[in-house]
Amino acid sequence: MVIGIVALLISIVLTRATLPMLLRMLEDAGLVRPNYAGKPVPLGAGMIFTLIPLASWALGLVGGGVYVTLFPAGWNEPVREWLEAFDLPTHSLWAAFFLVGVMGFLGLMDDLLGSRANSGFRGHFRALLRERKLTTGAVKALGGGIAALLVSVLLAGNIWELLLDALVIALSANFINLLDLRPGRAVKWFLLWGLIILAFEVNWVPMALLLPWLGTVLIYFRYDLEGMAMMGDAGSNVLGGLLGLAAVLGLSIWGRVVTAALLLLLHVYTEKYSLTETFERVALLRYFDELGRPDVARRRRA
């Protein structure tokens, strides 16, 4: 936990310093796309959710190791024991690093090369099986599923937990991706869903693990909400995958079963209905969706 807090502070500082430069880099590279309102916005800004938190964890772990090594063991023993007692399980940390790296790469590939001709699981796999056409969406779905399985092999206790955990991680990643159609929406649901998961956690591991990502998300949030950046699949896949990993690491078996069932129902629903239209019809969802968005506030004043 201690090193996680250090990594959180590092991620906040690094994100504030590098995010404006990253957006300029995307603009200079021509990775700009019109958002839902037709405004040209840098796409793929969500790569910062891979770059900065991983760098923050690296700096935090190295810094903690150097601190413990430099001070004499005699009078530093209580500090050493305290750090060890609150350190993260190594397998959980490596699982997060691997998952974020793969999800970030697959998402960025889709941002760079993807087409909107096919959408949804059904559309991508229909193109693959019927037309023998490989889409970036299909590659992302297959690659994300394989990554979820590999992570679950590292964490699960038996084959049934392995399949359940892989399902939770893969569907979580795609669900945040489905939400990323309006400014701030994906980040809001990442934070809300994260709070709900943490409220039912049976251990502290997910909270400590996600701290650096929380720092980066909080700094990035304003840019997304004000329509200055689009995270793209490079960001939504990472955030969703992390939520799935948090559920796998912290929820009981029945908590994961309920989570998987809800995610399956949501995915079945989105194959037939638009989430954006649903948010517009339901007053509470519409209020939460529009909360803090400057374009909505300007429209209401007009």
C-alpha positions as CSV (number, residue, x, y, z in Angstrom):
1,M,0.0,0.0,0.0
2,V,2.8,2.4,0.9
3,I,4.5,1.9,-2.5
4,G,1.2,2.2,-4.2
5,I,0.6,5.6,-2.6
6,V,4.1,6.8,-3.7
7,A,3.2,5.6,-7.2
8,L,-0.1,7.5,-7.0
9,L,1.7,10.7,-6.3
10,I,4.3,10.1,-9.0
11,S,1.5,9.4,-11.5
12,I,-0.3,12.6,-10.7
13,V,2.9,14.6,-11.2
14,L,3.9,12.8,-14.4
15,T,0.4,13.0,-15.9
16,R,0.2,16.8,-15.4
17,A,3.6,17.2,-17.0
18,T,3.2,14.9,-20.0
19,L,-0.5,14.9,-21.0
20,P,-0.4,18.3,-22.9
21,M,2.7,17.1,-24.7
22,L,1.1,13.8,-25.6
23,L,-2.0,15.6,-27.1
24,R,0.3,17.8,-29.2
25,M,2.2,14.8,-30.3
26,L,-1.1,13.1,-31.5
27,E,-2.1,16.3,-33.3
28,D,1.3,16.5,-35.0
29,A,1.0,12.9,-36.1
30,G,-2.4,13.5,-37.6
31,L,-4.2,11.2,-35.2
32,V,-7.2,13.5,-34.9
33,R,-10.8,12.5,-35.4
34,P,-14.1,14.3,-35.2
35,N,-16.0,13.5,-32.0
36,Y,-19.7,13.0,-31.7
37,A,-20.3,16.8,-32.3
38,G,-18.0,17.0,-35.3
39,K,-15.1,18.7,-33.5
40,P,-11.6,17.5,-34.4
41,V,-10.1,16.0,-31.3
42,P,-6.8,14.0,-30.7
43,L,-7.6,10.3,-30.6
44,G,-5.7,7.6,-28.6
45,A,-5.0,9.8,-25.6
46,G,-5.8,6.8,-23.5
47,M,-2.3,5.5,-24.1
48,I,-1.3,7.6,-21.2
49,F,-3.1,5.0,-19.0
50,T,-0.5,2.5,-20.0
51,L,2.6,4.7,-20.1
52,I,2.3,6.8,-16.9
53,P,1.0,4.3,-14.3
54,L,3.6,1.6,-15.4
55,A,6.3,4.2,-15.2
56,S,5.0,5.3,-11.8
57,W,5.0,1.8,-10.5
58,A,8.5,1.2,-11.7
59,L,9.8,4.4,-10.0
60,G,7.8,3.6,-6.8
61,L,9.2,0.1,-6.6
62,V,12.8,1.1,-7.4
63,G,12.6,4.0,-5.0
64,G,11.2,1.8,-2.2
65,G,13.9,-0.7,-2.8
66,V,16.6,1.9,-2.7
67,Y,15.2,3.4,0.5
68,V,15.2,0.1,2.3
69,T,18.6,-0.8,1.0
70,L,20.4,2.4,2.0
71,F,19.4,2.6,5.6
72,P,21.1,0.3,8.2
73,A,19.0,-2.7,9.0
74,G,19.3,-2.3,12.7
75,W,17.3,0.9,13.3
76,N,15.4,0.6,10.0
77,E,14.0,-2.9,10.7
78,P,10.5,-1.6,11.8
79,V,10.2,0.4,8.5
80,R,11.4,-2.6,6.5
81,E,8.8,-4.9,8.1
82,W,6.1,-2.3,7.7
83,L,6.8,-2.0,4.0
84,E,6.9,-5.8,3.5
85,A,3.6,-6.2,5.4
86,F,1.8,-3.8,3.1
87,D,3.5,-4.8,-0.2
88,L,1.4,-6.1,-3.0
89,P,1.5,-9.8,-4.0
90,T,4.0,-10.1,-6.8
91,H,1.7,-12.2,-9.0
92,S,-1.0,-9.5,-8.8
93,L,1.4,-6.8,-9.8
94,W,2.7,-8.7,-12.8
95,A,-0.8,-9.7,-13.8
96,A,-1.8,-6.0,-13.9
97,F,1.3,-5.0,-15.9
98,F,0.8,-7.8,-18.5
99,L,-2.9,-7.1,-18.9
100,V,-2.4,-3.3,-19.3
101,G,0.3,-3.8,-21.8
102,V,-1.7,-6.1,-24.0
103,M,-5.0,-4.2,-23.7
104,G,-3.2,-0.9,-24.4
105,F,-1.5,-2.3,-27.5
106,L,-4.6,-3.9,-28.9
107,G,-6.6,-0.8,-28.3
108,L,-4.1,1.5,-29.9
109,M,-4.0,-0.8,-32.9
110,D,-7.7,-0.4,-33.3
111,D,-7.5,3.3,-33.0
112,L,-4.8,3.5,-35.7
113,L,-6.1,0.9,-38.1
114,G,-9.7,0.2,-37.2
115,S,-12.8,0.8,-39.4
116,R,-16.3,1.4,-38.2
117,A,-17.8,-0.7,-41.0
118,N,-18.4,-3.5,-38.4
119,S,-19.4,-3.0,-34.8
120,G,-20.2,-5.2,-31.8
121,F,-19.1,-8.8,-31.2
122,R,-21.6,-10.0,-33.7
123,G,-20.5,-7.7,-36.5
124,H,-16.8,-8.5,-36.1
125,F,-17.2,-12.2,-35.9
126,R,-19.7,-12.4,-38.7
127,A,-17.1,-10.6,-40.9
128,L,-14.5,-13.1,-39.8
129,L,-16.5,-16.3,-40.1
130,R,-18.8,-15.5,-43.1
131,E,-16.7,-13.1,-45.2
132,R,-13.2,-14.3,-44.1
133,K,-12.5,-10.7,-43.3
134,L,-10.2,-10.0,-40.4
135,T,-11.1,-6.7,-38.6
136,T,-9.1,-5.0,-35.9
137,G,-12.2,-5.4,-33.7
138,A,-11.9,-9.2,-34.0
139,V,-8.2,-9.1,-33.3
140,K,-8.8,-7.0,-30.3
141,A,-11.6,-9.3,-29.0
142,L,-9.5,-12.5,-29.6
143,G,-6.3,-11.0,-28.2
144,G,-8.1,-9.5,-25.2
145,G,-9.7,-12.8,-24.5
146,I,-6.4,-14.6,-24.6
147,A,-4.8,-12.0,-22.3
148,A,-7.7,-12.5,-19.9
149,L,-7.2,-16.2,-19.9
150,L,-3.4,-15.9,-19.3
151,V,-4.0,-13.6,-16.4
152,S,-6.6,-15.9,-15.0
153,V,-4.2,-18.8,-15.2
154,L,-1.9,-16.9,-12.9
155,L,-4.6,-16.0,-10.4
156,A,-7.3,-18.7,-10.4
157,G,-7.5,-21.7,-8.1
158,N,-9.2,-24.1,-10.5
159,I,-10.5,-24.4,-14.0
160,W,-14.0,-23.0,-13.2
161,E,-12.6,-19.9,-11.5
162,L,-10.2,-19.5,-14.4
163,L,-13.0,-19.4,-17.0
164,L,-15.1,-17.1,-14.7
165,D,-12.3,-14.7,-14.1
166,A,-11.3,-14.6,-17.8
167,L,-15.0,-13.8,-18.6
168,V,-15.1,-11.0,-16.1
169,I,-11.9,-9.4,-17.3
170,A,-12.7,-9.6,-21.0
171,L,-16.3,-8.4,-20.7
172,S,-15.3,-5.5,-18.4
173,A,-12.7,-4.3,-20.9
174,N,-15.2,-4.3,-23.7
175,F,-18.0,-2.7,-21.6
176,I,-15.9,0.5,-20.9
177,N,-15.2,0.5,-24.6
178,L,-18.9,0.5,-25.4
179,L,-19.4,3.5,-23.0
180,D,-16.7,5.7,-24.6
181,L,-19.1,7.6,-27.0
182,R,-19.5,10.9,-25.2
183,P,-17.1,13.2,-23.3
184,G,-16.4,12.0,-19.8
185,R,-18.8,9.0,-19.9
186,A,-16.2,6.2,-19.8
187,V,-14.2,7.9,-17.0
188,K,-17.4,8.5,-14.9
189,W,-18.4,4.8,-15.2
190,F,-14.9,3.7,-14.5
191,L,-14.9,5.7,-11.2
192,L,-18.4,4.7,-10.3
193,W,-18.0,1.0,-11.1
194,G,-14.6,1.0,-9.3
195,L,-16.3,2.4,-6.1
196,I,-19.0,-0.3,-6.3
197,I,-16.4,-3.1,-6.7
198,L,-14.3,-1.7,-3.8
199,A,-17.3,-1.5,-1.6
200,F,-17.7,-5.3,-1.9
201,E,-14.0,-6.2,-1.8
202,V,-12.8,-8.8,0.6
203,N,-9.1,-7.6,0.6
204,W,-7.1,-4.4,0.0
205,V,-5.1,-5.7,-3.0
206,P,-7.2,-4.1,-5.8
207,M,-7.3,-0.7,-4.1
208,A,-3.5,-0.6,-3.7
209,L,-3.0,-1.9,-7.2
210,L,-5.2,0.7,-8.9
211,L,-3.8,3.8,-7.1
212,P,-1.4,4.9,-9.9
213,W,-4.1,4.5,-12.5
214,L,-6.5,6.5,-10.4
215,G,-4.0,9.4,-10.3
216,T,-3.7,9.5,-14.1
217,V,-7.4,9.1,-14.6
218,L,-8.2,12.0,-12.3
219,I,-5.8,14.4,-14.1
220,Y,-7.0,13.2,-17.5
221,F,-10.7,13.5,-16.7
222,R,-11.0,17.2,-17.3
223,Y,-9.5,16.9,-20.8
224,D,-12.0,14.2,-21.7
225,L,-15.0,15.9,-20.1
226,E,-14.3,19.2,-21.9
227,G,-13.9,17.5,-25.3
228,M,-10.1,18.2,-25.6
229,A,-9.1,14.5,-26.0
230,M,-10.6,11.1,-26.8
231,M,-9.1,8.2,-25.0
232,G,-10.0,5.8,-27.7
233,D,-9.7,2.0,-27.4
234,A,-6.2,2.5,-26.1
235,G,-7.7,3.9,-22.9
236,S,-11.1,2.3,-22.6
237,N,-9.7,-1.3,-23.0
238,V,-7.1,-0.6,-20.3
239,L,-9.6,0.9,-17.8
240,G,-12.1,-1.8,-18.3
241,G,-9.5,-4.5,-18.0
242,L,-8.3,-3.0,-14.8
243,L,-11.9,-3.0,-13.4
244,G,-12.2,-6.7,-14.3
245,L,-8.9,-7.5,-12.6
246,A,-10.0,-5.6,-9.5
247,A,-13.2,-7.7,-9.4
248,V,-11.2,-10.9,-9.9
249,L,-8.7,-10.0,-7.1
250,G,-11.1,-8.7,-4.6
251,L,-14.6,-10.1,-4.9
252,S,-15.8,-13.5,-3.6
253,I,-16.7,-16.2,-6.0
254,W,-20.3,-15.3,-5.8
255,G,-19.5,-11.6,-6.3
256,R,-17.6,-12.6,-9.5
257,V,-20.6,-14.7,-10.7
258,V,-23.0,-11.8,-10.2
259,T,-20.5,-9.4,-12.0
260,A,-20.2,-11.8,-15.0
261,A,-24.0,-12.2,-15.2
262,L,-24.5,-8.5,-15.2
263,L,-21.8,-8.0,-17.9
264,L,-23.3,-10.7,-20.1
265,L,-26.8,-9.1,-19.8
266,L,-25.4,-5.7,-20.7
267,H,-23.6,-7.1,-23.7
268,V,-26.7,-8.8,-24.9
269,Y,-28.6,-5.6,-24.5
270,T,-26.0,-3.5,-26.4
271,E,-26.2,-5.9,-29.4
272,K,-29.8,-4.8,-29.8
273,Y,-30.1,-1.4,-28.3
274,S,-28.0,1.8,-28.2
275,L,-26.5,2.8,-24.8
276,T,-26.6,6.4,-25.8
277,E,-30.3,6.3,-26.7
278,T,-30.9,4.5,-23.4
279,F,-29.1,7.2,-21.5
280,E,-31.1,9.9,-23.2
281,R,-34.4,8.2,-22.3
282,V,-33.7,7.5,-18.7
283,A,-33.6,10.7,-16.7
284,L,-31.1,9.6,-14.0
285,L,-28.7,8.2,-16.5
286,R,-29.0,11.3,-18.7
287,Y,-28.3,13.5,-15.7
288,F,-25.2,11.5,-14.7
289,D,-24.0,11.4,-18.4
290,E,-24.3,15.1,-18.9
291,L,-23.0,16.2,-15.5
292,G,-20.1,18.5,-15.8
293,R,-20.0,18.6,-19.6
294,P,-19.4,22.2,-20.8
295,D,-21.2,21.7,-24.2
296,V,-24.4,20.7,-22.3
297,A,-24.2,23.7,-20.0
298,R,-23.7,26.1,-23.0
299,R,-26.7,24.5,-24.8
300,R,-28.9,24.9,-21.8
301,R,-27.9,28.6,-21.3
302,A,-28.7,29.3,-25.0
